[in-house]
């Protein structure tokens, strides 16, 4: 039992032992098996969830895309530069 559970038990007026027993009983229960749903029900639920999504505006989408592309170019250039330096170093050390 953690501090939060102890504090909640004190606020509710229950004893810590009672709260501990409830927590232990909850943990002892096996998870319920969820029944599979049909394809139509699944697609209906997907549509409902997608309606809740806060989609970006066109301006935000363009901004995010530019940020990603610039980041990819910068990091690719950095890795390419390191590769060139290490290649020259290795060839200088091991080339006869």
N, CA, C and O atoms as a GROMACS GRO file, in nm:
protein
  384
    1UNK      N    1   0.085  -0.117   0.000
    1UNK     CA    2   0.000   0.000   0.000
    1UNK      C    3   0.090   0.124   0.000
    1UNK      O    4   0.184   0.132   0.079
    2UNK      N    5   0.062   0.217  -0.087
    2UNK     CA    6   0.145   0.337  -0.094
    2UNK      C    7   0.082   0.451  -0.014
    2UNK      O    8  -0.027   0.439   0.042
    3UNK      N    9   0.155   0.561  -0.010
    3UNK     CA   10   0.110   0.676   0.069
    3UNK      C   11  -0.024   0.731   0.022
    3UNK      O   12  -0.107   0.771   0.103
    4UNK      N   13  -0.043   0.732  -0.107
    4UNK     CA   14  -0.168   0.788  -0.159
    4UNK      C   15  -0.288   0.708  -0.111
    4UNK      O   16  -0.392   0.764  -0.076
    5UNK      N   17  -0.275   0.577  -0.111
    5UNK     CA   18  -0.386   0.494  -0.065
    5UNK      C   19  -0.411   0.515   0.084
    5UNK      O   20  -0.526   0.517   0.129
    6UNK      N   21  -0.303   0.530   0.161
    6UNK     CA   22  -0.319   0.553   0.305
    6UNK      C   23  -0.389   0.686   0.331
    6UNK      O   24  -0.479   0.694   0.416
    7UNK      N   25  -0.348   0.789   0.258
    7UNK     CA   26  -0.411   0.921   0.274
    7UNK      C   27  -0.559   0.916   0.236
    7UNK      O   28  -0.643   0.973   0.304
    8UNK      N   29  -0.589   0.847   0.126
    8UNK     CA   30  -0.728   0.836   0.082
    8UNK      C   31  -0.811   0.761   0.186
    8UNK      O   32  -0.926   0.796   0.211
    9UNK      N   33  -0.753   0.659   0.246
    9UNK     CA   34  -0.825   0.583   0.349
    9UNK      C   35  -0.853   0.671   0.469
    9UNK      O   36  -0.962   0.666   0.526
   10UNK      N   37  -0.754   0.752   0.508
   10UNK     CA   38  -0.775   0.841   0.623
   10UNK      C   39  -0.883   0.944   0.593
   10UNK      O   40  -0.965   0.975   0.680
   11UNK      N   41  -0.883   0.999   0.470
   11UNK     CA   42  -0.983   1.099   0.432
   11UNK      C   43  -1.123   1.039   0.432
   11UNK      O   44  -1.220   1.106   0.469
   12UNK      N   45  -1.135   0.914   0.389
   12UNK     CA   46  -1.266   0.850   0.383
   12UNK      C   47  -1.311   0.798   0.519
   12UNK      O   48  -1.426   0.759   0.536
   13UNK      N   49  -1.220   0.798   0.615
   13UNK     CA   50  -1.256   0.754   0.748
   13UNK      C   51  -1.245   0.604   0.767
   13UNK      O   52  -1.286   0.552   0.871
   14UNK      N   53  -1.191   0.533   0.669
   14UNK     CA   54  -1.174   0.389   0.685
   14UNK      C   55  -1.036   0.362   0.742
   14UNK      O   56  -0.946   0.446   0.732
   15UNK      N   57  -1.021   0.249   0.800
   15UNK     CA   58  -0.891   0.216   0.858
   15UNK      C   59  -0.795   0.173   0.748
   15UNK      O   60  -0.836   0.133   0.639
   16UNK      N   61  -0.668   0.183   0.779
   16UNK     CA   62  -0.566   0.145   0.683
   16UNK      C   63  -0.575  -0.005   0.654
   16UNK      O   64  -0.552  -0.048   0.541
   17UNK      N   65  -0.608  -0.085   0.758
   17UNK     CA   66  -0.620  -0.229   0.738
   17UNK      C   67  -0.733  -0.262   0.641
   17UNK      O   68  -0.719  -0.351   0.558
   18UNK      N   69  -0.844  -0.191   0.651
   18UNK     CA   70  -0.958  -0.212   0.561
   18UNK      C   71  -0.918  -0.177   0.418
   18UNK      O   72  -0.948  -0.250   0.324
   19UNK      N   73  -0.849  -0.064   0.403
   19UNK     CA   74  -0.806  -0.022   0.269
   19UNK      C   75  -0.708  -0.123   0.211
   19UNK      O   76  -0.712  -0.152   0.091
   20UNK      N   77  -0.621  -0.176   0.295
   20UNK     CA   78  -0.525  -0.276   0.249
   20UNK      C   79  -0.597  -0.403   0.205
   20UNK      O   80  -0.560  -0.464   0.105
   21UNK      N   81  -0.699  -0.442   0.279
   21UNK     CA   82  -0.776  -0.562   0.244
   21UNK      C   83  -0.848  -0.543   0.111
   21UNK      O   84  -0.853  -0.635   0.029
   22UNK      N   85  -0.902  -0.425   0.089
   22UNK     CA   86  -0.971  -0.397  -0.038
   22UNK      C   87  -0.872  -0.401  -0.152
   22UNK      O   88  -0.901  -0.458  -0.258
   23UNK      N   89  -0.755  -0.342  -0.132
   23UNK     CA   90  -0.654  -0.341  -0.237
   23UNK      C   91  -0.607  -0.483  -0.269
   23UNK      O   92  -0.587  -0.517  -0.385
   24UNK      N   93  -0.590  -0.564  -0.166
   24UNK     CA   94  -0.548  -0.703  -0.188
   24UNK      C   95  -0.656  -0.781  -0.260
   24UNK      O   96  -0.626  -0.862  -0.348
   25UNK      N   97  -0.781  -0.759  -0.226
   25UNK     CA   98  -0.891  -0.829  -0.293
   25UNK      C   99  -0.898  -0.789  -0.439
   25UNK      O  100  -0.927  -0.873  -0.524
   26UNK      N  101  -0.874  -0.664  -0.470
   26UNK     CA  102  -0.876  -0.620  -0.609
   26UNK      C  103  -0.766  -0.688  -0.689
   26UNK      O  104  -0.788  -0.732  -0.802
   27UNK      N  105  -0.646  -0.698  -0.629
   27UNK     CA  106  -0.536  -0.761  -0.699
   27UNK      C  107  -0.558  -0.910  -0.719
   27UNK      O  108  -0.509  -0.966  -0.817
   28UNK      N  109  -0.630  -0.974  -0.630
   28UNK     CA  110  -0.649  -1.119  -0.634
   28UNK      C  111  -0.744  -1.161  -0.745
   28UNK      O  112  -0.742  -1.276  -0.788
   29UNK      N  113  -0.828  -1.070  -0.793
   29UNK     CA  114  -0.924  -1.105  -0.897
   29UNK      C  115  -0.854  -1.122  -1.030
   29UNK      O  116  -0.775  -1.036  -1.070
   30UNK      N  117  -0.883  -1.232  -1.100
   30UNK     CA  118  -0.822  -1.248  -1.232
   30UNK      C  119  -0.885  -1.150  -1.330
   30UNK      O  120  -1.002  -1.115  -1.317
   31UNK      N  121  -0.806  -1.107  -1.429
   31UNK     CA  122  -0.864  -1.014  -1.527
   31UNK      C  123  -0.974  -1.082  -1.607
   31UNK      O  124  -0.962  -1.199  -1.645
   32UNK      N  125  -1.080  -1.009  -1.633
   32UNK     CA  126  -1.194  -1.064  -1.706
   32UNK      C  127  -1.157  -1.083  -1.853
   32UNK      O  128  -1.090  -0.999  -1.912
   33UNK      N  129  -1.201  -1.193  -1.910
   33UNK     CA  130  -1.176  -1.217  -2.051
   33UNK      C  131  -1.269  -1.128  -2.133
   33UNK      O  132  -1.391  -1.129  -2.112
   34UNK      N  133  -1.213  -1.053  -2.224
   34UNK     CA  134  -1.296  -0.967  -2.308
   34UNK      C  135  -1.340  -1.045  -2.431
   34UNK      O  136  -1.261  -1.116  -2.493
   35UNK      N  137  -1.466  -1.032  -2.464
   35UNK     CA  138  -1.521  -1.100  -2.581
   35UNK      C  139  -1.483  -1.022  -2.706
   35UNK      O  140  -1.480  -0.899  -2.706
   36UNK      N  141  -1.456  -1.095  -2.811
   36UNK     CA  142  -1.426  -1.030  -2.938
   36UNK      C  143  -1.554  -0.972  -2.997
   36UNK      O  144  -1.663  -1.027  -2.979
   37UNK      N  145  -1.538  -0.861  -3.067
   37UNK     CA  146  -1.654  -0.800  -3.132
   37UNK      C  147  -1.641  -0.822  -3.282
   37UNK      O  148  -1.534  -0.854  -3.333
   38UNK      N  149  -1.753  -0.806  -3.350
   38UNK     CA  150  -1.753  -0.824  -3.494
   38UNK      C  151  -1.685  -0.710  -3.567
   38UNK      O  152  -1.650  -0.607  -3.508
   39UNK      N  153  -1.666  -0.730  -3.696
   39UNK     CA  154  -1.598  -0.630  -3.778
   39UNK      C  155  -1.677  -0.500  -3.781
   39UNK      O  156  -1.619  -0.392  -3.770
   40UNK      N  157  -1.808  -0.509  -3.797
   40UNK     CA  158  -1.890  -0.388  -3.803
   40UNK      C  159  -1.881  -0.308  -3.672
   40UNK      O  160  -1.865  -0.186  -3.674
   41UNK      N  161  -1.890  -0.379  -3.560
   41UNK     CA  162  -1.882  -0.312  -3.430
   41UNK      C  163  -1.744  -0.247  -3.414
   41UNK      O  164  -1.733  -0.135  -3.365
   42UNK      N  165  -1.639  -0.318  -3.455
   42UNK     CA  166  -1.504  -0.264  -3.446
   42UNK      C  167  -1.491  -0.136  -3.528
   42UNK      O  168  -1.439  -0.036  -3.480
   43UNK      N  169  -1.538  -0.139  -3.652
   43UNK     CA  170  -1.528  -0.021  -3.739
   43UNK      C  171  -1.613   0.094  -3.685
   43UNK      O  172  -1.574   0.211  -3.696
   44UNK      N  173  -1.728   0.063  -3.628
   44UNK     CA  174  -1.812   0.166  -3.568
   44UNK      C  175  -1.738   0.234  -3.453
   44UNK      O  176  -1.742   0.356  -3.440
   45UNK      N  177  -1.672   0.154  -3.369
   45UNK     CA  178  -1.597   0.210  -3.255
   45UNK      C  179  -1.476   0.291  -3.302
   45UNK      O  180  -1.442   0.393  -3.243
   46UNK      N  181  -1.411   0.243  -3.409
   46UNK     CA  182  -1.298   0.318  -3.464
   46UNK      C  183  -1.344   0.454  -3.513
   46UNK      O  184  -1.279   0.555  -3.488
   47UNK      N  185  -1.458   0.457  -3.583
   47UNK     CA  186  -1.511   0.584  -3.634
   47UNK      C  187  -1.544   0.679  -3.518
   47UNK      O  188  -1.516   0.799  -3.526
   48UNK      N  189  -1.603   0.625  -3.411
   48UNK     CA  190  -1.635   0.708  -3.294
   48UNK      C  191  -1.509   0.766  -3.231
   48UNK      O  192  -1.507   0.883  -3.192
   49UNK      N  193  -1.405   0.686  -3.221
   49UNK     CA  194  -1.280   0.735  -3.161
   49UNK      C  195  -1.214   0.839  -3.250
   49UNK      O  196  -1.160   0.938  -3.200
   50UNK      N  197  -1.219   0.819  -3.382
   50UNK     CA  198  -1.157   0.915  -3.474
   50UNK      C  199  -1.229   1.050  -3.473
   50UNK      O  200  -1.169   1.152  -3.503
   51UNK      N  201  -1.357   1.050  -3.438
   51UNK     CA  202  -1.429   1.176  -3.426
   51UNK      C  203  -1.380   1.258  -3.308
   51UNK      O  204  -1.394   1.380  -3.306
   52UNK      N  205  -1.321   1.191  -3.209
   52UNK     CA  206  -1.271   1.260  -3.090
   52UNK      C  207  -1.133   1.321  -3.111
   52UNK      O  208  -1.088   1.402  -3.030
   53UNK      N  209  -1.065   1.281  -3.219
   53UNK     CA  210  -0.928   1.326  -3.243
   53UNK      C  211  -0.927   1.474  -3.281
   53UNK      O  212  -1.010   1.520  -3.359
   54UNK      N  213  -0.833   1.546  -3.226
   54UNK     CA  214  -0.814   1.686  -3.262
   54UNK      C  215  -0.714   1.691  -3.376
   54UNK      O  216  -0.593   1.684  -3.355
   55UNK      N  217  -0.766   1.704  -3.499
   55UNK     CA  218  -0.680   1.700  -3.616
   55UNK      C  219  -0.610   1.834  -3.635
   55UNK      O  220  -0.669   1.938  -3.606
   56UNK      N  221  -0.484   1.834  -3.684
   56UNK     CA  222  -0.414   1.960  -3.707
   56UNK      C  223  -0.472   2.035  -3.826
   56UNK      O  224  -0.528   1.976  -3.918
   57UNK      N  225  -0.456   2.168  -3.822
   57UNK     CA  226  -0.500   2.248  -3.935
   57UNK      C  227  -0.398   2.234  -4.047
   57UNK      O  228  -0.289   2.179  -4.026
   58UNK      N  229  -0.431   2.284  -4.164
   58UNK     CA  230  -0.338   2.275  -4.277
   58UNK      C  231  -0.208   2.349  -4.246
   58UNK      O  232  -0.100   2.302  -4.279
   59UNK      N  233  -0.220   2.465  -4.182
   59UNK     CA  234  -0.100   2.543  -4.148
   59UNK      C  235  -0.010   2.466  -4.051
   59UNK      O  236   0.111   2.462  -4.068
   60UNK      N  237  -0.071   2.404  -3.949
   60UNK     CA  238   0.007   2.325  -3.853
   60UNK      C  239   0.073   2.206  -3.923
   60UNK      O  240   0.188   2.173  -3.895
   61UNK      N  241  -0.001   2.143  -4.012
   61UNK     CA  242   0.051   2.027  -4.083
   61UNK      C  243   0.173   2.065  -4.168
   61UNK      O  244   0.273   1.994  -4.169
   62UNK      N  245   0.164   2.177  -4.238
   62UNK     CA  246   0.277   2.224  -4.320
   62UNK      C  247   0.395   2.256  -4.230
   62UNK      O  248   0.509   2.221  -4.262
   63UNK      N  249   0.371   2.323  -4.118
   63UNK     CA  250   0.479   2.358  -4.026
   63UNK      C  251   0.548   2.234  -3.971
   63UNK      O  252   0.670   2.226  -3.969
   64UNK      N  253   0.469   2.138  -3.927
   64UNK     CA  254   0.526   2.014  -3.872
   64UNK      C  255   0.605   1.938  -3.978
   64UNK      O  256   0.712   1.883  -3.950
   65UNK      N  257   0.554   1.936  -4.100
   65UNK     CA  258   0.624   1.867  -4.208
   65UNK      C  259   0.758   1.931  -4.237
   65UNK      O  260   0.857   1.862  -4.256
   66UNK      N  261   0.761   2.065  -4.241
   66UNK     CA  262   0.887   2.136  -4.266
   66UNK      C  263   0.986   2.109  -4.153
   66UNK      O  264   1.104   2.087  -4.180
   67UNK      N  265   0.940   2.110  -4.030
   67UNK     CA  266   1.029   2.084  -3.916
   67UNK      C  267   1.089   1.943  -3.927
   67UNK      O  268   1.208   1.925  -3.904
   68UNK      N  269   1.008   1.846  -3.962
   68UNK     CA  270   1.057   1.708  -3.975
   68UNK      C  271   1.158   1.698  -4.088
   68UNK      O  272   1.263   1.635  -4.071
   69UNK      N  273   1.129   1.757  -4.203
   69UNK     CA  274   1.220   1.750  -4.317
   69UNK      C  275   1.354   1.818  -4.287
   69UNK      O  276   1.459   1.765  -4.320
   70UNK      N  277   1.349   1.935  -4.225
   70UNK     CA  278   1.473   2.005  -4.190
   70UNK      C  279   1.554   1.923  -4.090
   70UNK      O  280   1.676   1.912  -4.103
   71UNK      N  281   1.488   1.865  -3.991
   71UNK     CA  282   1.557   1.784  -3.892
   71UNK      C  283   1.622   1.663  -3.957
   71UNK      O  284   1.736   1.629  -3.924
   72UNK      N  285   1.552   1.599  -4.048
   72UNK     CA  286   1.608   1.482  -4.118
   72UNK      C  287   1.730   1.523  -4.200
   72UNK      O  288   1.831   1.452  -4.198
   73UNK      N  289   1.724   1.634  -4.270
   73UNK     CA  290   1.836   1.680  -4.352
   73UNK      C  291   1.957   1.712  -4.263
   73UNK      O  292   2.069   1.674  -4.295
   74UNK      N  293   1.934   1.782  -4.153
   74UNK     CA  294   2.044   1.820  -4.063
   74UNK      C  295   2.109   1.695  -4.003
   74UNK      O  296   2.232   1.683  -4.004
   75UNK      N  297   2.030   1.605  -3.951
   75UNK     CA  298   2.087   1.485  -3.889
   75UNK      C  299   2.155   1.394  -3.992
   75UNK      O  300   2.257   1.333  -3.961
   76UNK      N  301   2.100   1.385  -4.111
   76UNK     CA  302   2.163   1.306  -4.216
   76UNK      C  303   2.297   1.366  -4.255
   76UNK      O  304   2.394   1.293  -4.275
   77UNK      N  305   2.303   1.498  -4.267
   77UNK     CA  306   2.429   1.565  -4.299
   77UNK      C  307   2.532   1.542  -4.190
   77UNK      O  308   2.650   1.521  -4.219
   78UNK      N  309   2.489   1.547  -4.065
   78UNK     CA  310   2.579   1.526  -3.952
   78UNK      C  311   2.638   1.384  -3.955
   78UNK      O  312   2.758   1.366  -3.938
   79UNK      N  313   2.553   1.285  -3.975
   79UNK     CA  314   2.600   1.147  -3.980
   79UNK      C  315   2.690   1.126  -4.102
   79UNK      O  316   2.792   1.056  -4.092
   80UNK      N  317   2.655   1.185  -4.216
   80UNK     CA  318   2.739   1.174  -4.335
   80UNK      C  319   2.876   1.235  -4.309
   80UNK      O  320   2.978   1.177  -4.348
   81UNK      N  321   2.881   1.351  -4.245
   81UNK     CA  322   3.008   1.415  -4.213
   81UNK      C  323   3.093   1.328  -4.121
   81UNK      O  324   3.213   1.315  -4.143
   82UNK      N  325   3.032   1.270  -4.019
   82UNK     CA  326   3.108   1.180  -3.930
   82UNK      C  327   3.160   1.060  -4.007
   82UNK      O  328   3.272   1.015  -3.984
   83UNK      N  329   3.079   1.007  -4.097
   83UNK     CA  330   3.121   0.893  -4.177
   83UNK      C  331   3.243   0.928  -4.262
   83UNK      O  332   3.336   0.848  -4.271
   84UNK      N  333   3.243   1.044  -4.324
   84UNK     CA  334   3.356   1.087  -4.407
   84UNK      C  335   3.481   1.102  -4.320
   84UNK      O  336   3.589   1.057  -4.358
   85UNK      N  337   3.467   1.165  -4.203
   85UNK     CA  338   3.583   1.183  -4.114
   85UNK      C  339   3.640   1.050  -4.067
   85UNK      O  340   3.761   1.030  -4.070
   86UNK      N  341   3.553   0.959  -4.023
   86UNK     CA  342   3.601   0.829  -3.976
   86UNK      C  343   3.663   0.748  -4.089
   86UNK      O  344   3.761   0.677  -4.068
   87UNK      N  345   3.607   0.760  -4.209
   87UNK     CA  346   3.664   0.688  -4.324
   87UNK      C  347   3.804   0.737  -4.353
   87UNK      O  348   3.895   0.657  -4.375
   88UNK      N  349   3.823   0.869  -4.354
   88UNK     CA  350   3.956   0.925  -4.380
   88UNK      C  351   4.053   0.885  -4.269
   88UNK      O  352   4.168   0.851  -4.296
   89UNK      N  353   4.007   0.888  -4.145
   89UNK     CA  354   4.093   0.851  -4.032
   89UNK      C  355   4.137   0.705  -4.042
   89UNK      O  356   4.255   0.674  -4.026
   90UNK      N  357   4.041   0.616  -4.070
   90UNK     CA  358   4.072   0.474  -4.078
   90UNK      C  359   4.166   0.447  -4.196
   90UNK      O  360   4.259   0.368  -4.182
   91UNK      N  361   4.142   0.511  -4.310
   91UNK     CA  362   4.229   0.490  -4.426
   91UNK      C  363   4.369   0.545  -4.400
   91UNK      O  364   4.467   0.484  -4.443
   92UNK      N  365   4.382   0.657  -4.330
   92UNK     CA  366   4.513   0.712  -4.297
   92UNK      C  367   4.589   0.622  -4.199
   92UNK      O  368   4.710   0.606  -4.211
   93UNK      N  369   4.519   0.564  -4.105
   93UNK     CA  370   4.585   0.480  -4.004
   93UNK      C  371   4.624   0.344  -4.061
   93UNK      O  372   4.735   0.298  -4.037
   94UNK      N  373   4.535   0.280  -4.137
   94UNK     CA  374   4.560   0.144  -4.180
   94UNK      C  375   4.610   0.131  -4.325
   94UNK      O  376   4.650   0.023  -4.366
   95UNK      N  377   4.607   0.239  -4.400
   95UNK     CA  378   4.655   0.229  -4.541
   95UNK      C  379   4.807   0.234  -4.541
   95UNK      O  380   4.869   0.307  -4.464
   96UNK      N  381   4.865   0.156  -4.627
   96UNK     CA  382   5.011   0.150  -4.631
   96UNK      C  383   5.067   0.239  -4.739
   96UNK      O  384   5.188   0.246  -4.757
   0.00000   0.00000   0.00000
